[in-house]
């Protein structure tokens, strides 16, 4: 699935909702977080042995979600892509570099700001450069930001109104707010979150500071990860 919200003409989604989590009665964010983490842990939906509690889930199907995003017009029309450092987006970051696009990546917890990876400079090392460790080694700290054509954020949960749920520390909100404030992105910039179908809920409780997204991608039915 892919889906769109925000100020785009429409909310775009490429998604396949078969078991959407019903949270109509859940108004507390932390309760919703625990519910989604529990769904992943109880149903073996992770592609890592690490617990996802307190994290953005590195979900089974992330590879196929990245591939689906790669086939969209939004991807094809982008020259510079921003990504959060979540493990679930590693395939997205690798595809950015493989396709000759400039990658801007936030550092974990924004402790070191943002890193730029030039596809020419990392050619042949795209897989390594897509990791946090590799990005620090092969990228460079940003002084002057380029204009960004596509933003990709990890999420714990999303709804089809453009609301997203993070792990509770607000880093994605800070990233999007900064990019908007500095006019690095505009009102029609695609803000995408690749997720597992089980991360799509009926309603994400929101607060005033929460930033919205406008595009959601899921792996598709019958996916097999790479």
Secondary structure by P-SEA (a helix, b strand, c coil): ccccccccccccccccccccccccccccaaaaaaaaaaaaaaacccccccccccccccccaaaaaaaaaaaccccccccbbbbcccccaaaaaaaaaaabbbbbbbcccccccbbbbbcccccccccccccaaaaaacbbbbcccccccbbbbbbccccccccccccccaaaaaaaaaaaaaccccccccbbbbbcccccccbbbbcccbbbbcbbbccccccccc
